[in-house]
Amino acid sequence: MLNLLPSELHQYSLGDMVRGLMAARKPDLAPNLIWPFALGDGIPIRSGRAAIILSIKALGLEPGSRIGVPLYCCPVVFKAIKAADCRPRFLDVDPGTFCISPEDLYAKRSDLDAVVAVHMFGNMCDMGSVQDAMHGKPIIEDCAQALGSSLNDRLAGSMGTIAVFSFRLGKYLSVGEGAAIYTGHSDIRPGAFYNRLMFPIVFSSTKHRDLLRAALKKRGVSAATPYEEAIEDAAKNYGYNRDCPAAERLLKRTLVIPCNHKLTTRDIKHIAQSFNDGWESITTFRGPGNLL
């Protein structure tokens, strides 16, 4: 099974490195290549985790400050908050976007000193609601998966107090490792754009998700169940008290299938057919009274 179509793109070639070096030797082309994502001057950082820690410190948050963070996100964010001598306060998510639930944020806002707004899978948080709920308190935008995404054509990273980007393997702009911190604002214009970094699919049960994942693997397609460990990790190490039911359901029922620019038309058709065949196989009677 070494030829699985990967659920996340971590495969790069010597040709990718050569093209990158050639682009770097033509600085006059850089503005044309990256202008849609330009937010202003930024500070390069060695990792996304270090960028979040530095952001918390730069915002002057006191040790022990309570920082809101969605349960459905990479647990590295929890670790960064703790490493900055602050406490995570877990927030539920909107099942439609996998991002912070505005209703849950409003309900818990009096218990927060700041929030990390994670733009999950490239979807944008409802930043208007986040800003309204926080009422001037610091907002850190985690744009690790949202480079180029926008809401009302306002770019990810332009609406919080400070923004963090990651360039680790698998990200839209990948250099193997590294991150950046940005601050600043952009003009508001109509429209929205979702960068479709990942393609999450939510199932009615964990069993159906796991059966479909196994069926895809048999057909040479890799699929991921990202961050499921966040539930127990948050409860064991960060005081999570099981008050984010929507996030828990999504963490237990979401499958991410391959979605990247290197997929060929043939690959995409194979993924779609494998998914349809796999779903049919797990929802078909295998014998009297035996529905998988």
C-alpha positions, 0 to 999 in steps of 0.5 A: 500500500505504498502507492496510496493517494495521500490525504495531505500533500507532503510529497515534494520533488527535486523539481519543486526545490529547483522551481523555488530557487529560480523564483527566489532569484527573481525578486521583481516577480515576487509581488506578482506571485504573492500579492493576493496574500500580502498583509504587510510586514511580517516576522519570520518564526521557526514554527507555528507553535513558536509563533503562537507563543510569541503572539501571546507574549507580544500581546502582553497577556498575563500568566494564567490568562484564559485563552479561548481555543476551539476543541476541533484543532491541532493540539499543538495550539493547546500546547502553545497556550500552556507553554506561554503560561496561559490556560486553554478555555475550550470552545465548541465549533460550528458543524458547517465550518469546523470553526468557532461557534459564535453562540458558544463564544458568546456564552463563554466570553466573560471567562476569556481574556483572549481567543485563538480563532482557528480558520479550520481546513481553510474555512474562515471563522465568522470574524465579525461575531468573534470581534463582537463577542470579544469586544476589544479583547485580543484575537489571535488568528491562526491562519495555518490552513487558511493562506489566501482564504477570505471573508467579504474579500477580507483576507485571513490574517487581517481581522484579528489583533495578530495573525499566525501563518505556518509554512510546514510540510502540507501547507499551501506555501510549504518550505518544510518548516517555519512560520510568520506573524503578521499584523495589519488590516485590509479593505473590505469588499464584497465576496468570499473565497475558501482555499479548500486546503482540505476536503472534510466529510462528516459521517453519521457515526464513527463506525461508518467513517472508519469503515469508509476509511478502510474501504478507501485504503483497499482502493489505494486512497489514503484518508485522515481523521485529523485531531481526534486525539484532541478530546482526550488530550484536552481532558487529560492535560488542559482541563477540558470539561466536555462542554463542546459537544459539536466539536466532539461529534466532528472529531469522531466522525470526520474524514479528510480525503485527498485534495491538492494541486498535484492530483490528476483528473484520473486521480480525482475520478479514482477517489470519487469512484472509490468513495462511492464504491466504498460507501455502497459496500458498507451500506449494503446487506451482507446477509440476513439481518447483517447491515454493516 
